[in-house]
Every structure is written in structure tokens, then in C-alpha cells.
Amino acid sequence: MWKPRLDVPLVLLVGALAFVRPAPVTACSTDSECDNGDTCSVPDQCQGGTCVLGGGGDTNTDLICDDEFVAGLDLRVTKLIIRTFPAAGPASASMHGAEDFIDLVPPGPFSSSGSIAIRVKDVLSGLPPPGDGADVTVPFGASDCVTSSGDMTCRLLSGQNRGSQAKFKRDPLAPEQVKYAFRLRGLDLTKPFFGPLRVILTDDTVIHRPGKATDCRLFPTGIKCREF
């Protein structure tokens, strides 16, 4: 039976429940100081010494900027695994996941015409000290994806994330139901990790589907999570 680890410092349990992240910066000198960590097609910018958050910011801390959040576009995460391979050197970690969603129209239909991106984030990536945990986004361009009979397969054949892929399959009896599995490779990640793990699937740059896996178990080189 899968069980979350309980022998962790209290600060991690607090972070896991609240997804605490730093207070937004208002005074700035560079764009990076304004980055609030949300997913958005509009970047956060420093303008005249003041932060201007793209997409209206993220006031409800759901990791999606307010202007691009659409209620009802949730993912159902059934499995999510992060593995590291310390002996293989940097950029050797990987992620595997399986999920499904209902393709609502509008804002869909789901397609690769404007690229697809998969983001996975754990709790520790937003807590001090910096450097551990996972917050990874891997994009697939329109040219990386092939569609056949309504199903879609995306693969990266070059670059650091070479070997990454995502496969999307529609239910032939209910085409609005889409199941997909992904494998992300060439990731530069450092343990430890801590759940829950959150996932955001983005297509057409502005359609974001969030999901979360809360039933997590740590193992020596990573973390395994699933949701029922």
C-alpha cells in the first residue's frame, strides 16, 4: 500500500499543506525579481522599478495566472514518478506520468497547433534552501507532434530533453475524453522531493489544465505519487 512519508521535518509538512511561496516583490531592478512562479503566456516584468505581473498575477496561488485560468479544465493525475540517477551525472533525472482530462469546447479543442508544455512541481521547489525539489517545464513544438485519427504523439529528438515524449489518445466512444502518458528526460534535479506533486498541461500557449497527485511515497532515488 502506498503511504506518504511522515518522518519529515514539520516545516515540510506545513509547506505541503499550504504550498507556501515567497511574497511577491513590488520594487525591482530586473524581470527575474518579479517572477511569481505561475504558468502564463505573458511574462512578469520590471517596469520603471515596479513589478507588473503578467496575466493579472496569481492571486489564488493555483500556479496559473488569473487572466488565463478557466474553471473545469482539471487533469486527473493517476500516476507520477520522479527518478534521479546520481551516478549518471547532471541532467540525468526523469519523470513519468499518466493522466486524463475532458476536452471542453470552448476553450478547446485540445491540439498541438500552438505547442504543448508539461510542467511538474513539488512542494520543496518553493521552499528554502534553494536547489532541491522539482519545478520542470518541458515544451513540445508543433513540429514535434504528429496527429493520426484524433490521437497525438509528441517526441523530442534533440536537445537536453531528447527522448522525452507525450502520447494523447481519445476514447473512440467519447472523443472528448483524452488519456495521456508522458516521459520527460534529461532533467537536472536534486533530491529530496516532497508531495503533493502538481502538474499543468498547456496547449495553444494559453489553455492550462492543472492536476495534483497527493498519495506519495519517497524511495531512495525519487518519489512516486498517484491519485484515485
C-alpha positions as CSV (number, residue, x, y, z in Angstrom):
1,M,0.0,0.0,0.0
2,W,1.3,3.5,-0.8
3,K,1.8,5.7,2.2
4,P,3.2,9.3,2.4
5,R,6.3,9.6,4.5
6,L,5.7,11.0,8.0
7,D,9.3,11.2,9.3
8,V,10.0,14.6,7.8
9,P,10.6,18.0,9.4
10,L,7.5,19.9,10.5
11,V,8.4,22.8,8.1
12,L,8.0,20.4,5.1
13,L,4.6,19.3,6.3
14,V,3.5,22.9,6.7
15,G,4.7,23.6,3.1
16,A,3.0,20.6,1.8
17,L,-0.4,21.7,3.1
18,A,-0.1,25.4,2.2
19,F,2.2,25.5,-0.8
20,V,3.9,28.4,0.8
21,R,5.9,30.6,-1.6
22,P,7.7,33.9,-1.2
23,A,5.7,37.1,-1.0
24,P,5.5,38.9,-4.4
25,V,8.2,41.6,-4.9
26,T,6.9,45.0,-5.8
27,A,10.1,47.1,-6.1
28,C,12.6,45.7,-8.7
29,S,15.5,46.3,-11.0
30,T,15.3,43.1,-13.2
31,D,12.5,41.0,-14.6
32,S,13.7,37.9,-12.7
33,E,12.9,39.6,-9.4
34,C,9.3,39.8,-10.4
35,D,8.8,36.2,-11.4
36,N,6.0,34.8,-9.2
37,G,6.3,31.3,-10.4
38,D,3.0,30.9,-12.2
39,T,2.3,29.5,-15.6
40,C,1.3,32.2,-18.1
41,S,1.8,33.2,-21.7
42,V,2.6,36.8,-20.5
43,P,5.9,37.2,-18.6
44,D,6.3,39.1,-15.4
45,Q,8.2,42.3,-16.0
46,C,10.0,45.0,-14.1
47,Q,8.8,48.3,-15.5
48,G,10.1,51.6,-14.0
49,G,11.3,49.9,-10.9
50,T,7.9,48.2,-10.2
51,C,6.8,44.7,-10.9
52,V,4.0,44.2,-13.4
53,L,2.7,40.6,-13.2
54,G,1.7,39.0,-16.5
55,G,-1.9,37.8,-16.8
56,G,-3.0,39.7,-13.7
57,G,-0.8,37.7,-11.4
58,D,-1.9,34.6,-9.5
59,T,-4.0,35.8,-6.6
60,N,-5.4,32.4,-5.7
61,T,-2.0,30.6,-5.9
62,D,-3.1,27.9,-8.3
63,L,0.1,28.3,-10.4
64,I,-1.9,29.7,-13.3
65,C,-2.2,33.5,-14.0
66,D,-5.7,34.8,-13.3
67,D,-6.4,36.0,-16.8
68,E,-5.8,32.6,-18.3
69,F,-7.4,30.4,-15.7
70,V,-10.5,28.6,-16.8
71,A,-12.6,26.6,-14.3
72,G,-13.3,23.0,-15.2
73,L,-10.1,22.2,-17.2
74,D,-8.8,19.9,-14.5
75,L,-6.5,17.0,-15.1
76,R,-6.9,13.7,-13.3
77,V,-3.4,12.5,-12.3
78,T,-3.3,8.7,-11.9
79,K,0.5,8.2,-11.6
80,L,3.5,10.4,-11.4
81,I,7.1,9.3,-10.7
82,I,10.4,11.3,-10.4
83,R,13.6,9.4,-10.6
84,T,17.2,10.6,-10.2
85,F,20.3,8.7,-11.3
86,P,23.2,10.3,-9.3
87,A,25.9,8.2,-10.8
88,A,24.9,9.3,-14.3
89,G,25.8,12.9,-13.6
90,P,23.8,16.1,-14.1
91,A,20.6,16.3,-16.3
92,S,20.0,12.6,-15.9
93,A,16.8,12.6,-13.9
94,S,13.4,11.6,-15.5
95,M,9.7,11.8,-14.9
96,H,6.9,9.5,-15.9
97,G,3.2,10.3,-15.6
98,A,-0.3,9.2,-16.6
99,E,-3.3,11.4,-16.6
100,D,-6.7,12.1,-18.3
101,F,-9.0,15.0,-18.9
102,I,-12.2,16.1,-20.6
103,D,-11.6,18.3,-23.6
104,L,-14.1,21.1,-23.1
105,V,-15.1,23.2,-26.2
106,P,-14.6,26.1,-25.8
107,P,-11.8,26.8,-24.9
108,G,-10.6,23.6,-26.7
109,P,-10.3,21.5,-28.8
110,F,-7.0,20.3,-27.5
111,S,-4.3,20.5,-30.2
112,S,-0.6,20.9,-30.8
113,S,-1.0,23.8,-33.2
114,G,0.5,26.3,-30.8
115,S,2.8,23.9,-29.0
116,I,2.3,21.8,-25.8
117,A,4.1,22.1,-22.5
118,I,4.1,19.9,-19.4
119,R,5.0,21.3,-16.0
120,V,5.6,19.3,-12.8
121,K,6.2,21.0,-9.5
122,D,6.7,19.6,-6.0
123,V,6.5,21.4,-2.6
124,L,10.2,21.7,-1.9
125,S,11.0,23.7,-5.1
126,G,9.2,26.6,-3.5
127,L,10.8,26.4,0.0
128,P,14.3,27.2,1.2
129,P,17.0,26.2,0.8
130,P,17.1,26.6,-3.0
131,G,18.2,23.9,-5.3
132,D,16.3,20.9,-4.3
133,G,12.9,19.7,-5.3
134,A,11.4,19.8,-8.8
135,D,9.9,22.5,-10.9
136,V,10.3,21.5,-14.5
137,T,8.6,22.6,-17.7
138,V,9.3,20.7,-21.0
139,P,7.7,22.2,-24.2
140,F,6.9,20.3,-27.4
141,G,6.7,22.4,-30.5
142,A,4.0,21.9,-33.2
143,S,6.7,20.2,-35.4
144,D,7.4,17.7,-32.6
145,C,3.9,16.3,-32.7
146,V,2.1,14.1,-35.1
147,T,-1.7,13.5,-35.1
148,S,-3.4,10.4,-36.5
149,S,-7.1,9.5,-36.3
150,G,-7.5,12.0,-33.4
151,D,-4.6,10.7,-31.4
152,M,-1.4,12.6,-30.9
153,T,2.2,11.7,-30.2
154,C,4.9,14.3,-29.4
155,R,8.6,13.5,-29.3
156,L,11.8,15.5,-28.7
157,L,14.6,14.1,-31.0
158,S,17.3,16.6,-30.0
159,G,18.5,18.9,-27.2
160,Q,18.9,18.2,-23.5
161,N,15.4,16.7,-23.2
162,R,16.0,14.3,-26.1
163,G,13.9,11.2,-25.7
164,S,11.0,13.0,-23.9
165,Q,7.6,12.1,-25.3
166,A,3.9,12.5,-24.7
167,K,1.1,10.4,-26.1
168,F,-2.6,11.5,-26.2
169,K,-5.4,9.1,-27.0
170,R,-9.1,9.9,-27.4
171,D,-11.8,7.5,-26.3
172,P,-13.4,6.2,-29.6
173,L,-16.8,6.1,-27.9
174,A,-16.4,9.5,-26.2
175,P,-13.9,11.6,-28.2
176,E,-14.0,14.4,-25.6
177,Q,-12.2,12.1,-23.1
178,V,-8.5,12.2,-23.5
179,K,-6.0,9.9,-21.8
180,Y,-2.3,10.7,-22.0
181,A,1.1,9.4,-20.7
182,F,4.4,11.3,-20.8
183,R,8.1,10.7,-20.2
184,L,10.4,13.6,-19.6
185,R,14.1,13.0,-19.8
186,G,17.4,15.0,-19.4
187,L,16.2,16.8,-16.2
188,D,18.6,18.5,-13.8
189,L,17.0,17.7,-10.4
190,T,18.3,17.3,-6.9
191,K,16.7,15.3,-4.1
192,P,14.9,15.5,-1.8
193,F,11.4,15.8,-3.2
194,F,8.1,16.1,-1.3
195,G,4.5,15.8,-2.4
196,P,1.9,16.5,-3.4
197,L,3.1,16.9,-6.9
198,R,1.3,19.4,-9.2
199,V,1.0,19.1,-13.0
200,I,0.0,21.7,-15.6
201,L,-0.6,20.7,-19.2
202,T,-0.6,23.7,-21.5
203,D,-1.7,23.8,-25.2
204,D,-2.0,26.8,-27.6
205,T,0.1,28.8,-25.0
206,V,-3.0,30.0,-23.0
207,I,-5.0,26.8,-22.2
208,H,-3.8,25.4,-18.9
209,R,-5.1,22.2,-17.4
210,P,-4.0,21.7,-13.7
211,G,-3.8,18.5,-11.7
212,K,-2.4,17.1,-8.5
213,A,-1.2,13.8,-7.0
214,T,-1.3,13.6,-3.2
215,D,-0.7,10.0,-2.3
216,C,3.1,10.0,-2.4
217,R,5.9,7.7,-1.3
218,L,9.6,8.5,-1.1
219,F,12.1,6.0,-2.3
220,P,16.0,6.2,-2.3
221,T,16.3,8.0,-5.6
222,G,13.0,9.8,-6.0
223,I,9.3,9.9,-5.3
224,K,6.2,8.1,-6.5
225,C,2.7,9.6,-6.4
226,R,-0.7,8.5,-7.5
227,E,-4.3,9.6,-7.2
228,F,-7.5,7.5,-7.1
